[in-house]
Amino acid sequence: MDLLQSLESELESFKAEYAKFGRGNKAAGTRSRKHLQNIKKMAQDLRNSIQCSKKEEV
């Protein structure tokens, strides 16, 4: 579940940066995109982990 907690933490960081971007902080837009890229990578890792667990059960 550590990967899930990391994903949730990254999502919270994204939300905070995106809110700053909405208020006109352009640098926060760059940080938001970085967080989204990390979320994408973590989600893919989580998908792979789930798939491996399913294969091991069979």
Stockholm file with secondary structure:
# STOCKHOLM 1.0

chainA/1-58         MDLLQSLESELESFKAEYAKFGRGNKAAGTRSRKHLQNIKKMAQDLRNSIQCSKKEEV
#=GR chainA/1-58 SS CHHHHHHHHHHHHHHHHHHHHHTTCHHHHHHHHHHHHHHHHHHHHHHHHHHHHHHHHC
#=GC SS_cons        CHHHHHHHHHHHHHHHHHHHHHTTCHHHHHHHHHHHHHHHHHHHHHHHHHHHHHHHHC
//
